[in-house]
Amino acid sequence: MIQYFEEVETTQEYNGYFCSIAEAITIVVLGSICGLRNVSQIHQWAESEKISGFLKEKFAIKHIPCYYWLLSLLKLVKPESLNKCLMKWAESILPEDRKGLTIALDGKTIRSTGKMASYDSPLHIISAQVSELGITFASKSVEGKSNEIPAVQQLISELDVQDCLIVAD
């Protein structure tokens, strides 16, 4: 998993003193998979003796950054770059023989983002899901609901979905 996140681009250069960006992202992704909902919970989880030992043994993560440093590392990440790396990682865990799998594409509006100062309008996201496995393996944000069709076409072109049934809403 960690090798997929080594390609993540950052907003500024970072030399990885005790923890690399890839290690920080791996910690957060694993914590999210375990059902933890925020960075504070993920950090507490990762610092526990059992989990830090697991991270060291299975992922060669020798040092868990402090909470503040973990947040600082995550703020350096370029979101679009992270999204591409997450898509590559998710696609790698799908079955090699994808013939006959159904890829469902759907757009959703995140309504609560419409009131946030950093958004001019609500955030729209296109997601690709393997229906048989219940795994969302790709997503892409779009400017507005009217831009969904070109975004879906672009997302399909970026994915390895040959021999799959594509269903779009």
DSSP file with accessible surface (Angstrom, degrees, kcal/mol):
  #  RESIDUE AA STRUCTURE BP1 BP2  ACC     N-H-->O    O-->H-N    N-H-->O    O-->H-N    TCO  KAPPA ALPHA  PHI   PSI    X-CA   Y-CA   Z-CA
    1    1 A M    >>        0   0   36      0, 0.0     3,-1.3     0, 0.0     4,-0.8   0.000 360.0 360.0 360.0 -45.6    0.0    0.0    0.0
    2    2 A I  H >>  +     0   0   27      1,-0.3     3,-0.8     2,-0.2     4,-0.6   0.829 360.0  63.5 -61.0 -32.5    2.6    2.5    1.0
    3    3 A Q  H >4 S+     0   0  102      1,-0.2     3,-0.6     2,-0.2     4,-0.3   0.824  96.6  59.1 -64.5 -27.4    4.4    2.4   -2.4
    4    4 A Y  H X4 S+     0   0   62     -3,-1.3     3,-0.7     1,-0.2    -1,-0.2   0.843 105.1  49.6 -68.5 -30.4    1.2    3.9   -4.0
    5    5 A F  H X< S+     0   0    1     -3,-0.8     3,-1.3    -4,-0.8    -1,-0.2   0.541  88.0  82.0 -88.9  -5.6    1.4    6.9   -1.8
    6    6 A E  T << S+     0   0  132     -3,-0.6    -1,-0.2    -4,-0.6    -2,-0.1   0.700  88.1  58.1 -69.2 -17.9    5.1    7.6   -2.5
    7    7 A E  T <  S+     0   0  113     -3,-0.7    -1,-0.2    -4,-0.3    -2,-0.1   0.446  76.6 123.9 -90.3  -1.2    4.0    9.4   -5.7
    8    8 A V    <   -     0   0   16     -3,-1.3     2,-0.2     1,-0.1    14,-0.1  -0.385  57.5-134.9 -63.6 133.0    1.8   11.9   -3.9
    9    9 A E        -     0   0  109     69,-0.3    69,-2.6    -2,-0.1     2,-0.3  -0.627  17.2-151.6 -89.1 150.5    2.7   15.5   -4.8
   10   10 A T  B     -A   77   0A  36     -2,-0.2    67,-0.2    67,-0.2    66,-0.1  -0.812  24.8-121.0-120.8 162.2    3.0   18.1   -2.1
   11   11 A T  S    S+     0   0   88     65,-2.8     2,-0.3    -2,-0.3    66,-0.1   0.690  99.3  13.3 -74.8 -20.1    2.5   21.9   -2.1
   12   12 A Q  S    S-     0   0  126     64,-0.3    -1,-0.1     2,-0.0     2,-0.1  -0.974  97.5 -79.4-149.8 163.1    6.1   22.3   -0.9
   13   13 A E        -     0   0  165     -2,-0.3     2,-0.4    -3,-0.1    -2,-0.0  -0.359  43.6-175.7 -67.7 139.9    9.2   20.2   -0.6
   14   14 A Y        -     0   0   39      1,-0.1     7,-0.1    -2,-0.1    -4,-0.0  -0.993  18.4-162.2-139.7 129.5    9.3   17.9    2.4
   15   15 A N        -     0   0  117     -2,-0.4     5,-0.1     5,-0.1    -1,-0.1   0.485  39.4-120.6 -92.6  -7.6   12.3   15.8    3.3
   16   16 A G        -     0   0   23      3,-0.1     4,-0.2     2,-0.0    -2,-0.0   0.962  32.3-172.7  72.3  55.4   10.6   13.3    5.6
   17   17 A Y  S    S-     0   0  160      1,-0.2     3,-0.1     2,-0.2    -3,-0.0   0.926  79.2 -15.9 -46.4 -69.2   12.4   13.8    8.9
   18   18 A F  S    S+     0   0  149      1,-0.3     2,-0.4    45,-0.0    45,-0.3   0.644 140.4  30.0-110.5 -24.8   10.9   11.0   11.0
   19   19 A C  S    S-     0   0    0     43,-0.1    -1,-0.3    42,-0.1    -2,-0.2  -0.996  73.3-138.1-142.1 130.0    7.8   10.2    8.9
   20   20 A S     >  -     0   0   40     -2,-0.4     4,-2.3    -4,-0.2     5,-0.2  -0.408  28.4-111.7 -82.4 165.1    7.3   10.5    5.2
   21   21 A I  H  > S+     0   0   17      1,-0.2     4,-2.7     2,-0.2     5,-0.2   0.922 120.3  54.6 -59.5 -42.9    4.1   11.8    3.5
   22   22 A A  H  > S+     0   0    5      1,-0.2     4,-2.3     2,-0.2    -1,-0.2   0.894 108.4  48.2 -60.7 -39.2    3.5    8.2    2.2
   23   23 A E  H  > S+     0   0   37      2,-0.2     4,-2.5     1,-0.2    -1,-0.2   0.921 111.0  50.4 -67.9 -41.6    3.7    6.8    5.8
   24   24 A A  H  X S+     0   0    1     -4,-2.3     4,-2.2     2,-0.2    -2,-0.2   0.930 112.4  46.6 -62.0 -44.4    1.3    9.5    7.1
   25   25 A I  H  X S+     0   0    6     -4,-2.7     4,-3.1     1,-0.2     5,-0.2   0.918 110.6  53.2 -65.1 -40.5   -1.2    8.8    4.4
   26   26 A T  H  X S+     0   0    0     -4,-2.3     4,-2.7    -5,-0.2     5,-0.3   0.925 108.3  50.2 -60.6 -43.9   -0.9    5.1    5.0
   27   27 A I  H  X S+     0   0    1     -4,-2.5     4,-2.4     1,-0.2    -1,-0.2   0.940 113.7  45.5 -58.7 -45.7   -1.6    5.6    8.7
   28   28 A V  H  X S+     0   0   27     -4,-2.2     4,-2.5     2,-0.2    -2,-0.2   0.917 113.2  48.8 -67.8 -42.2   -4.7    7.7    7.9
   29   29 A V  H  X S+     0   0   20     -4,-3.1     4,-2.5     2,-0.2    -2,-0.2   0.943 113.1  47.2 -64.0 -45.9   -6.0    5.3    5.3
   30   30 A L  H  X S+     0   0   24     -4,-2.7     4,-1.7    -5,-0.2    -2,-0.2   0.914 112.3  50.0 -62.7 -41.5   -5.6    2.2    7.6
   31   31 A G  H  <>S+     0   0    0     -4,-2.4     5,-2.3    -5,-0.3    -1,-0.2   0.905 110.7  50.2 -62.5 -39.5   -7.3    4.1   10.4
   32   32 A S  H ><5S+     0   0   64     -4,-2.5     3,-1.8     1,-0.2    -2,-0.2   0.908 107.2  53.5 -64.9 -41.2  -10.2    5.0    8.2
   33   33 A I  H 3<5S+     0   0  107     -4,-2.5    -1,-0.2     1,-0.3    -2,-0.2   0.866 104.2  57.3 -61.2 -33.6  -10.5    1.4    7.0
   34   34 A C  T 3<5S-     0   0   81     -4,-1.7    -1,-0.3    -5,-0.2    -2,-0.2   0.417 126.2-102.7 -78.8   2.4  -10.8    0.5   10.7
   35   35 A G  T < 5S+     0   0   50     -3,-1.8     2,-0.2     1,-0.3    -3,-0.2   0.542  70.0 148.7  93.2   6.4  -13.7    2.8   11.1
   36   36 A L      < -     0   0   43     -5,-2.3    -1,-0.3    -6,-0.2    -2,-0.0  -0.554  33.2-156.6 -77.3 142.1  -12.0    5.8   12.8
   37   37 A R        +     0   0  222     -2,-0.2     2,-0.3     1,-0.1    -1,-0.1   0.587  61.0  23.6-103.1 -13.0  -13.6    9.1   11.8
   38   38 A N  S  > S-     0   0   75      1,-0.1     4,-2.4    -7,-0.1     5,-0.2  -0.964  78.1-103.2-149.8 168.7  -11.1   11.8   12.3
   39   39 A V  H  > S+     0   0   30     -2,-0.3     4,-2.9     1,-0.2     5,-0.2   0.851 116.7  58.1 -64.6 -33.5   -7.3   12.4   12.5
   40   40 A S  H  > S+     0   0   48      2,-0.2     4,-2.3     1,-0.2    -1,-0.2   0.948 110.1  42.8 -61.7 -47.8   -7.4   12.7   16.3
   41   41 A Q  H  > S+     0   0   75      2,-0.2     4,-2.4     1,-0.2    -2,-0.2   0.905 114.6  51.3 -63.6 -42.0   -8.9    9.2   16.7
   42   42 A I  H  X S+     0   0    4     -4,-2.4     4,-2.9     1,-0.2    -2,-0.2   0.914 109.7  50.1 -63.1 -41.5   -6.5    7.8   14.0
   43   43 A H  H  X S+     0   0   14     -4,-2.9     4,-2.0     2,-0.2    -2,-0.2   0.938 110.9  47.8 -64.6 -45.4   -3.5    9.3   15.8
   44   44 A Q  H  X S+     0   0  128     -4,-2.3     4,-0.8    -5,-0.2    -1,-0.2   0.917 113.8  48.8 -60.1 -43.0   -4.5    7.8   19.2
   45   45 A W  H >< S+     0   0   48     -4,-2.4     3,-1.0     1,-0.2     6,-0.3   0.936 111.2  49.0 -60.4 -47.8   -5.1    4.4   17.5
   46   46 A A  H 3< S+     0   0    0     -4,-2.9    -1,-0.2     1,-0.2    -2,-0.2   0.816 107.3  55.8 -66.7 -30.4   -1.7    4.5   15.7
   47   47 A E  H 3< S+     0   0  106     -4,-2.0    -1,-0.2    -5,-0.2    -2,-0.2   0.668  81.6 109.0 -77.1 -16.2    0.1    5.4   18.9
   48   48 A S  S <X S-     0   0   49     -3,-1.0     4,-2.9    -4,-0.8     5,-0.3  -0.260  80.4-118.7 -61.9 149.5   -1.2    2.4   20.8
   49   49 A E  H  > S+     0   0  178      1,-0.2     4,-2.0     2,-0.2     5,-0.2   0.911 110.8  48.2 -57.4 -45.2    1.5   -0.2   21.4
   50   50 A K  H  > S+     0   0  179      2,-0.2     4,-1.9     1,-0.2    -1,-0.2   0.932 116.7  41.1 -64.2 -46.5   -0.3   -3.0   19.5
   51   51 A I  H  > S+     0   0   30     -6,-0.3     4,-3.1     2,-0.2     5,-0.2   0.910 112.7  52.4 -73.2 -41.2   -1.0   -0.8   16.4
   52   52 A S  H  X S+     0   0   38     -4,-2.9     4,-2.1    -7,-0.2    -1,-0.2   0.904 111.2  49.6 -62.9 -35.3    2.4    0.9   16.3
   53   53 A G  H  X S+     0   0   34     -4,-2.0     4,-2.6    -5,-0.3    -1,-0.2   0.913 111.4  48.9 -64.9 -42.1    4.0   -2.6   16.4
   54   54 A F  H  X S+     0   0   88     -4,-1.9     4,-3.0     2,-0.2     5,-0.5   0.926 111.1  49.5 -62.5 -45.4    1.8   -3.7   13.6
   55   55 A L  H  X S+     0   0    0     -4,-3.1     6,-1.9     1,-0.2     4,-1.6   0.882 113.0  47.7 -63.3 -36.5    2.6   -0.6   11.5
   56   56 A K  H  X S+     0   0  125     -4,-2.1     4,-0.9     4,-0.3    -2,-0.2   0.935 117.5  41.1 -69.5 -44.2    6.3   -1.2   12.1
   57   57 A E  H  < S+     0   0  142     -4,-2.6    -2,-0.2     1,-0.2    -3,-0.2   0.929 126.8  28.8 -70.9 -47.5    6.2   -4.9   11.2
   58   58 A K  H  < S+     0   0  127     -4,-3.0    -3,-0.2    -5,-0.2    -2,-0.2   0.750 136.1  22.9 -89.8 -26.8    3.9   -4.8    8.2
   59   59 A F  H  < S-     0   0   42     -4,-1.6    -3,-0.2    -5,-0.5    -2,-0.2   0.361  94.4-121.7-124.4   3.1    4.5   -1.4    6.7
   60   60 A A     <  +     0   0   61     -4,-0.9     2,-1.0     1,-0.2    -4,-0.3   0.797  57.0 152.7  57.5  31.2    8.0   -0.5    8.0
   61   61 A I        +     0   0    2     -6,-1.9    -1,-0.2     1,-0.2    -2,-0.1  -0.816  15.4 174.3 -91.1 103.1    6.6    2.7    9.7
   62   62 A K        +     0   0  167     -2,-1.0     2,-0.4     1,-0.2    -1,-0.2   0.697  59.9  41.3 -86.1 -22.1    9.1    3.1   12.5
   63   63 A H        -     0   0   83    -45,-0.3    -1,-0.2    -7,-0.0   -45,-0.0  -0.988  64.1-150.9-135.4 126.0    7.9    6.4   13.9
   64   64 A I        -     0   0   22     -2,-0.4     3,-0.1    -3,-0.1   -45,-0.1  -0.852  29.6-130.1 -91.0 121.8    4.3    7.7   14.5
   65   65 A P        -     0   0    2      0, 0.0   -18,-0.0     0, 0.0    -1,-0.0  -0.295  28.0 -96.1 -68.9 157.5    4.3   11.5   14.2
   66   66 A C     >  -     0   0   69      1,-0.1     4,-2.7     4,-0.0     5,-0.2  -0.240  42.1-100.7 -64.8 164.3    2.7   13.6   16.9
   67   67 A Y  H  > S+     0   0  101      1,-0.2     4,-2.3     2,-0.2     5,-0.2   0.919 122.6  49.1 -54.8 -48.5   -0.8   14.7   16.2
   68   68 A Y  H  > S+     0   0  162      1,-0.2     4,-2.3     2,-0.2    -1,-0.2   0.921 112.5  47.6 -60.8 -42.3    0.2   18.2   15.1
   69   69 A W  H  > S+     0   0   85      2,-0.2     4,-2.7     1,-0.2    -1,-0.2   0.893 108.5  54.7 -69.5 -36.9    2.9   16.9   12.8
   70   70 A L  H  X S+     0   0    1     -4,-2.7     4,-2.2     2,-0.2    -1,-0.2   0.944 110.8  46.1 -60.0 -45.6    0.5   14.3   11.2
   71   71 A L  H  X S+     0   0   44     -4,-2.3     4,-2.0    -5,-0.2    -2,-0.2   0.917 111.4  52.5 -61.8 -42.0   -2.0   17.2   10.5
   72   72 A S  H  X S+     0   0   25     -4,-2.3     4,-0.8     1,-0.2    -2,-0.2   0.903 109.2  49.1 -62.2 -40.9    0.9   19.3    9.1
   73   73 A L  H >X S+     0   0    1     -4,-2.7     3,-0.9     1,-0.2     4,-0.5   0.918 110.2  50.7 -64.2 -43.1    1.9   16.5    6.8
   74   74 A L  H >< S+     0   0   44     -4,-2.2     3,-1.0     1,-0.2    -1,-0.2   0.857 104.1  58.5 -65.3 -33.2   -1.6   15.9    5.5
   75   75 A K  H 3< S+     0   0  163     -4,-2.0    -1,-0.2     1,-0.2    -2,-0.2   0.733  98.6  60.9 -68.8 -20.6   -2.0   19.7    4.8
   76   76 A L  H << S+     0   0   23     -3,-0.9   -65,-2.8    -4,-0.8   -64,-0.3   0.690  83.2 104.2 -76.1 -19.0    1.0   19.5    2.4
   77   77 A V  B << S-A   10   0A  15     -3,-1.0   -67,-0.2    -4,-0.5     3,-0.1  -0.426  71.9-131.6 -73.7 133.9   -0.7   16.9    0.1
   78   78 A K     >  -     0   0   88    -69,-2.6     4,-2.3    -2,-0.2     3,-0.3  -0.757  18.8-142.6 -80.2 119.5   -2.2   18.1   -3.2
   79   79 A P  H  > S+     0   0  106      0, 0.0     4,-2.6     0, 0.0     5,-0.2   0.869  96.0  50.4 -56.1 -43.3   -5.7   16.6   -3.2
   80   80 A E  H  > S+     0   0   75      1,-0.2     4,-2.0     2,-0.2     5,-0.1   0.896 111.1  50.0 -65.4 -36.8   -5.8   15.7   -6.9
   81   81 A S  H  > S+     0   0   12     -3,-0.3     4,-2.1     2,-0.2    -1,-0.2   0.919 111.1  48.8 -65.6 -43.3   -2.5   13.9   -6.7
   82   82 A L  H  X S+     0   0   44     -4,-2.3     4,-2.9     1,-0.2     5,-0.2   0.918 108.4  54.4 -61.7 -43.0   -3.7   11.9   -3.6
   83   83 A N  H  X S+     0   0   27     -4,-2.6     4,-2.4     1,-0.2    -2,-0.2   0.924 108.0  49.2 -59.1 -43.4   -6.9   11.0   -5.4
   84   84 A K  H  X S+     0   0  111     -4,-2.0     4,-2.2     1,-0.2    -1,-0.2   0.915 112.5  47.6 -63.1 -42.4   -4.9    9.6   -8.4
   85   85 A C  H  X S+     0   0    4     -4,-2.1     4,-2.4     2,-0.2    -2,-0.2   0.905 111.5  50.2 -66.4 -40.7   -2.7    7.5   -6.0
   86   86 A L  H  X S+     0   0   52     -4,-2.9     4,-2.9     2,-0.2     5,-0.2   0.895 109.7  51.8 -62.7 -39.2   -5.8    6.3   -4.1
   87   87 A M  H  X S+     0   0   12     -4,-2.4     4,-2.7    -5,-0.2    -2,-0.2   0.925 110.0  48.4 -63.6 -43.3   -7.4    5.3   -7.4
   88   88 A K  H  X S+     0   0  104     -4,-2.2     4,-1.7     2,-0.2    -2,-0.2   0.918 113.8  47.0 -62.1 -43.5   -4.3    3.3   -8.4
   89   89 A W  H  X S+     0   0   44     -4,-2.4     4,-0.9     2,-0.2    -2,-0.2   0.951 113.8  46.6 -64.3 -47.4   -4.2    1.6   -5.0
   90   90 A A  H >< S+     0   0   11     -4,-2.9     3,-0.8     1,-0.2     4,-0.4   0.905 111.4  52.1 -62.4 -40.1   -7.9    0.7   -5.0
   91   91 A E  H >< S+     0   0   31     -4,-2.7     3,-1.1    46,-0.3    -1,-0.2   0.859 102.7  60.6 -65.3 -31.1   -7.7   -0.6   -8.6
   92   92 A S  H 3< S+     0   0   52     -4,-1.7    -1,-0.2     1,-0.2    -2,-0.2   0.737 101.7  52.3 -69.1 -23.2   -4.7   -2.8   -7.6
   93   93 A I  T << S+     0   0   95     -4,-0.9    -1,-0.2    -3,-0.8    -2,-0.2   0.508  89.3  98.4 -93.1  -2.8   -6.8   -4.7   -5.1
   94   94 A L  S <  S-     0   0   10     -3,-1.1     4,-0.1    -4,-0.4    -3,-0.0  -0.445  92.5 -84.0 -76.0 157.3   -9.6   -5.5   -7.6
   95   95 A P        -     0   0   56      0, 0.0    -1,-0.1     0, 0.0    -2,-0.1  -0.286  30.7-132.9 -60.8 143.6   -9.6   -8.9   -9.3
   96   96 A E  S    S+     0   0  197      1,-0.2     2,-1.1    -3,-0.1    -2,-0.1   0.901  99.8  62.9 -64.2 -41.8   -7.3   -9.1  -12.3
   97   97 A D        +     0   0  126      1,-0.2    -1,-0.2     2,-0.0     0, 0.0  -0.748  61.7 163.2 -86.2  99.5  -10.0  -10.8  -14.4
   98   98 A R    >   +     0   0   30     -2,-1.1     3,-2.3    64,-0.2    -1,-0.2   0.326  21.0 138.1 -99.9   6.5  -12.6   -8.1  -14.4
   99   99 A K  T 3  S+     0   0  151      1,-0.3    65,-0.2    65,-0.1    64,-0.1  -0.309  76.2  10.1 -58.2 126.6  -14.6   -9.5  -17.3
  100  100 A G  T 3  S+     0   0   51     63,-2.7    -1,-0.3     1,-0.3    64,-0.2   0.349  90.9 137.5  87.6  -6.9  -18.3   -9.2  -16.5
  101  101 A L    <   -     0   0   23     -3,-2.3    64,-2.8    62,-0.2     2,-0.6  -0.428  52.7-126.8 -69.8 148.8  -18.0   -6.9  -13.5
  102  102 A T  E     -b  165   0B  29     62,-0.2    29,-2.5    -3,-0.1     2,-0.7  -0.876  17.6-162.2-100.3 122.2  -20.4   -4.0  -13.3
  103  103 A I  E     -bC 166 130B   4     62,-3.3    64,-3.0    -2,-0.6     2,-0.5  -0.923   9.3-160.6-103.9 113.8  -18.9   -0.6  -12.8
  104  104 A A  E     -bC 167 129B  28     25,-3.0    25,-2.4    -2,-0.7     2,-0.5  -0.852   3.4-164.3 -98.2 126.8  -21.6    1.8  -11.6
  105  105 A L  E     +bC 168 128B   4     62,-3.3    64,-2.0    -2,-0.5     2,-0.3  -0.943  16.9 163.2-112.3 132.0  -20.9    5.5  -12.0
  106  106 A D  E     - C   0 127B  47     21,-1.9    21,-2.7    -2,-0.5     2,-0.4  -0.998  28.1-137.6-149.7 147.2  -22.9    8.1  -10.1
  107  107 A G  E     - C   0 126B   8     -2,-0.3     2,-0.3    19,-0.2    19,-0.2  -0.846  20.1-174.0-106.5 142.1  -22.7   11.7   -9.2
  108  108 A K  E     - C   0 125B 119     17,-2.6    17,-2.8    -2,-0.4     2,-0.5  -0.983  18.7-137.2-133.4 148.1  -23.6   13.1   -5.8
  109  109 A T  E     - C   0 124B  27     -2,-0.3     2,-1.2    15,-0.2    15,-0.2  -0.907  11.3-144.5-105.0 127.5  -23.8   16.6   -4.4
  110  110 A I  E >   - C   0 123B  61     13,-3.3     3,-1.4    -2,-0.5    13,-0.9  -0.770  19.9-171.0 -89.7  92.7  -22.4   17.2   -1.0
  111  111 A R  G >  S+     0   0  190     -2,-1.2     3,-1.7     1,-0.3     4,-0.4   0.834  74.7  63.8 -61.3 -37.0  -24.9   19.8    0.2
  112  112 A S  G >  S+     0   0   85      1,-0.3     3,-0.8     2,-0.2    -1,-0.3   0.739  93.0  66.2 -63.5 -18.7  -23.2   20.9    3.4
  113  113 A T  G X  S+     0   0    9     -3,-1.4     3,-1.1     1,-0.2    -1,-0.3   0.689  82.4  76.1 -76.6 -15.8  -20.4   22.3    1.3
  114  114 A G  G <  S+     0   0   30     -3,-1.7    -1,-0.2    -4,-0.3    -2,-0.2   0.786  96.8  46.4 -64.6 -25.9  -22.6   24.9   -0.3
  115  115 A K  G <  S+     0   0  201     -3,-0.8    -1,-0.2    -4,-0.4     2,-0.2   0.493  89.4 106.0 -95.5  -3.8  -22.5   27.0    2.9
  116  116 A M  S X  S-     0   0   92     -3,-1.1     3,-1.5    -4,-0.2    -3,-0.0  -0.563  71.9-133.4 -80.9 141.8  -18.7   26.7    3.4
  117  117 A A  T 3  S+     0   0  109      1,-0.3    -1,-0.1    -2,-0.2    -4,-0.0   0.799 103.2  60.6 -63.1 -29.7  -16.7   29.8    2.6
  118  118 A S  T 3  S+     0   0  100      2,-0.0     2,-0.4     1,-0.0    -1,-0.3   0.555  99.2  66.4 -79.5  -4.3  -14.1   27.8    0.6
  119  119 A Y    <   -     0   0   88     -3,-1.5     4,-0.0    -6,-0.2    -1,-0.0  -0.959  59.7-161.8-121.0 132.6  -16.8   26.7   -1.9
  120  120 A D  S    S+     0   0  172     -2,-0.4    -1,-0.1     1,-0.2    -6,-0.0   0.805  85.8   1.9 -75.4 -32.0  -18.7   28.9   -4.4
  121  121 A S  S    S-     0   0   55     22,-0.1    -1,-0.2    -8,-0.0     3,-0.1  -0.922 103.7 -62.9-145.0 169.2  -21.3   26.2   -4.8
  122  122 A P        -     0   0   41      0, 0.0     2,-0.3     0, 0.0   -11,-0.2  -0.214  60.0-105.5 -57.5 146.5  -21.9   22.7   -3.4
  123  123 A L  E     -C  110   0B  38    -13,-0.9   -13,-3.3    21,-0.1     2,-0.4  -0.562  31.7-156.6 -75.1 135.2  -19.3   20.1   -4.1
  124  124 A H  E     -CD 109 142B  17     18,-0.9    18,-2.6    -2,-0.3     2,-0.4  -0.951   9.6-170.4-115.4 133.8  -20.2   17.5   -6.8
  125  125 A I  E     -CD 108 141B  43    -17,-2.8   -17,-2.6    -2,-0.4     2,-0.5  -0.986  13.4-153.5-129.3 133.9  -18.4   14.2   -6.8
  126  126 A I  E     -CD 107 140B   0     14,-3.3    14,-2.3    -2,-0.4     2,-0.4  -0.895  20.9-168.1-100.8 132.0  -18.5   11.4   -9.5
  127  127 A S  E     -CD 106 139B  36    -21,-2.7   -21,-1.9    -2,-0.5     2,-0.5  -0.943  15.3-151.6-124.3 146.6  -17.8    7.9   -8.1
  128  128 A A  E     -CD 105 138B   0     10,-2.8     9,-2.0    -2,-0.4    10,-1.2  -0.975  20.7-177.5-115.9 126.7  -17.0    4.6   -9.7
  129  129 A Q  E     -CD 104 136B  71    -25,-2.4   -25,-3.0    -2,-0.5     2,-0.9  -0.972  30.9-132.2-128.0 138.7  -18.1    1.4   -7.8
  130  130 A V  E >>> -CD 103 135B   0      5,-2.8     4,-1.8    -2,-0.4     5,-1.3  -0.809  25.2-158.4 -84.8 108.1  -17.7   -2.3   -8.5
  131  131 A S  T 345S+     0   0   54    -29,-2.5    -1,-0.2    -2,-0.9     3,-0.1   0.884  84.7  53.8 -60.2 -42.8  -21.2   -3.3   -7.8
  132  132 A E  T 345S+     0   0   99    -30,-0.4    -1,-0.2     1,-0.2   -29,-0.1   0.788 120.2  33.0 -64.8 -27.4  -20.5   -7.0   -7.2
  133  133 A L  T <45S-     0   0   82     -3,-0.7    -1,-0.2     2,-0.1    -2,-0.2   0.570  99.0-130.1-103.8 -14.5  -17.8   -6.2   -4.6
  134  134 A G  T  <5 +     0   0   52     -4,-1.8     2,-0.5     1,-0.2    -3,-0.2   0.815  59.7 141.3  67.8  29.1  -19.3   -3.0   -3.1
  135  135 A I  E   < -D  130   0B  54     -5,-1.3    -5,-2.8   -45,-0.0     2,-0.7  -0.919  46.0-151.6-110.2 123.2  -16.0   -1.2   -3.5
  136  136 A T  E     +D  129   0B  78     -2,-0.5    -7,-0.3    -7,-0.3     3,-0.1  -0.840  23.5 170.4 -86.0 118.1  -15.8    2.4   -4.6
  137  137 A F  E     +     0   0B   6     -9,-2.0     2,-0.3    -2,-0.7   -46,-0.3   0.438  55.4  27.0-115.5   2.2  -12.4    2.5   -6.4
  138  138 A A  E     +D  128   0B   4    -10,-1.2   -10,-2.8   -48,-0.1     2,-0.3  -0.984  54.5 172.9-159.5 148.5  -12.4    6.0   -8.0
  139  139 A S  E     -D  127   0B  36     -2,-0.3     2,-0.3   -12,-0.2   -12,-0.2  -0.984   6.9-169.3-152.5 158.9  -13.9    9.4   -7.6
  140  140 A K  E     -D  126   0B  22    -14,-2.3   -14,-3.3    -2,-0.3     2,-0.3  -0.981  19.6-131.7-150.9 133.5  -13.5   12.8   -9.2
  141  141 A S  E     -D  125   0B  66     -2,-0.3     2,-0.3   -16,-0.2   -16,-0.2  -0.648  24.1-161.1 -86.4 147.9  -14.8   16.2   -8.1
  142  142 A V  E     -D  124   0B  17    -18,-2.6   -18,-0.9    -2,-0.3     3,-0.1  -0.913  26.5-119.9-128.1 156.2  -16.6   18.3  -10.7
  143  143 A E  S    S-     0   0  158     -2,-0.3     2,-0.3     1,-0.2    -1,-0.1   0.888  87.4 -16.1 -62.7 -43.4  -17.3   22.0  -10.9
  144  144 A G  S >  S-     0   0   14      1,-0.1     3,-1.8   -21,-0.1    -1,-0.2  -0.974  71.3 -92.9-157.4 168.7  -21.1   21.7  -11.1
  145  145 A K  G >  S+     0   0  116     -2,-0.3     3,-1.4     1,-0.3     4,-0.2   0.845 119.9  61.6 -57.8 -32.2  -23.8   19.2  -11.8
  146  146 A S  G 3  S+     0   0  109      1,-0.3     3,-0.3     2,-0.1    -1,-0.3   0.695  98.4  58.2 -71.1 -14.3  -23.9   20.3  -15.5
  147  147 A N  G <> S+     0   0   70     -3,-1.8     4,-1.6     1,-0.2    -1,-0.3   0.287  76.0 100.2 -96.4  10.4  -20.2   19.1  -15.9
  148  148 A E  H <> S+     0   0   30     -3,-1.4     4,-2.8     1,-0.2     5,-0.2   0.899  74.3  56.1 -66.0 -41.9  -20.9   15.5  -14.8
  149  149 A I  H  > S+     0   0  123     -3,-0.3     4,-2.4    -4,-0.2     5,-0.2   0.953 110.6  42.6 -61.5 -50.6  -21.1   13.9  -18.3
  150  150 A P  H  > S+     0   0   71      0, 0.0     4,-2.4     0, 0.0    -1,-0.2   0.904 115.1  52.1 -62.4 -34.3  -17.6   15.1  -19.4
  151  151 A A  H  X S+     0   0    8     -4,-1.6     4,-2.7     2,-0.2    -2,-0.2   0.906 108.8  49.6 -67.5 -39.9  -16.2   14.1  -16.0
  152  152 A V  H  X S+     0   0   24     -4,-2.8     4,-2.7     2,-0.2     5,-0.2   0.935 111.2  49.8 -63.2 -44.2  -17.7   10.6  -16.2
  153  153 A Q  H  X S+     0   0  127     -4,-2.4     4,-1.9    -5,-0.2    -2,-0.2   0.919 112.7  47.0 -61.2 -41.7  -16.2   10.2  -19.7
  154  154 A Q  H  X S+     0   0   94     -4,-2.4     4,-1.3     2,-0.2    -1,-0.2   0.920 111.4  50.9 -66.8 -42.2  -12.8   11.4  -18.4
  155  155 A L  H >X S+     0   0    0     -4,-2.7     4,-0.9     1,-0.2     3,-0.5   0.928 109.0  51.2 -62.2 -43.3  -13.0    9.1  -15.3
  156  156 A I  H >< S+     0   0   53     -4,-2.7     3,-0.9     1,-0.2     5,-0.3   0.908 107.9  52.9 -59.9 -41.8  -13.8    6.1  -17.6
  157  157 A S  H 3< S+     0   0   93     -4,-1.9    -1,-0.2     1,-0.2    -2,-0.2   0.791 108.1  51.6 -66.8 -24.8  -10.8    6.8  -19.8
  158  158 A E  H << S+     0   0   69     -4,-1.3     2,-0.2    -3,-0.5    -1,-0.2   0.638 101.9  75.9 -84.2 -15.0   -8.5    6.9  -16.7
  159  159 A L  S << S-     0   0   16     -4,-0.9     2,-1.2    -3,-0.9     3,-0.1  -0.663  81.8-122.6-102.1 154.9   -9.7    3.5  -15.4
  160  160 A D        +     0   0   88     -2,-0.2    -3,-0.1     1,-0.2    -2,-0.0  -0.748  57.3 139.8 -91.1  88.0   -9.0   -0.1  -16.5
  161  161 A V    >   +     0   0   19     -2,-1.2     3,-1.9    -5,-0.3    -1,-0.2   0.094  16.1 147.4-121.3  22.9  -12.6   -1.1  -17.2
  162  162 A Q  T 3  S+     0   0  145      1,-0.3   -64,-0.2    -3,-0.1     3,-0.1  -0.324  74.1  14.1 -61.3 139.1  -12.2   -3.1  -20.3
  163  163 A D  T 3  S+     0   0  104      1,-0.3   -63,-2.7   -64,-0.1     2,-0.3   0.582 102.7 121.3  69.1  11.7  -14.7   -6.0  -20.5
  164  164 A C    <   -     0   0   20     -3,-1.9     2,-0.6   -65,-0.2    -1,-0.3  -0.749  69.1-116.8 -99.8 154.2  -16.7   -4.5  -17.7
  165  165 A L  E     -b  102   0B 105    -64,-2.8   -62,-3.3    -2,-0.3     2,-0.5  -0.803  30.6-151.0 -86.8 121.4  -20.4   -3.5  -17.9
  166  166 A I  E     -b  103   0B  61     -2,-0.6     2,-0.5   -64,-0.2   -62,-0.2  -0.856  15.3-177.6 -99.7 125.4  -20.6    0.3  -17.4
  167  167 A V  E     -b  104   0B  70    -64,-3.0   -62,-3.3    -2,-0.5     2,-0.4  -0.991   3.5-175.6-122.8 124.2  -23.7    1.7  -15.8
  168  168 A A  E      b  105   0B  61     -2,-0.5   -62,-0.2   -64,-0.2   -64,-0.0  -0.962 360.0 360.0-123.5 142.5  -24.1    5.4  -15.3
  169  169 A D              0   0  155    -64,-2.0   -62,-0.1    -2,-0.4    -2,-0.0  -0.666 360.0 360.0 -85.3 360.0  -26.9    7.3  -13.6
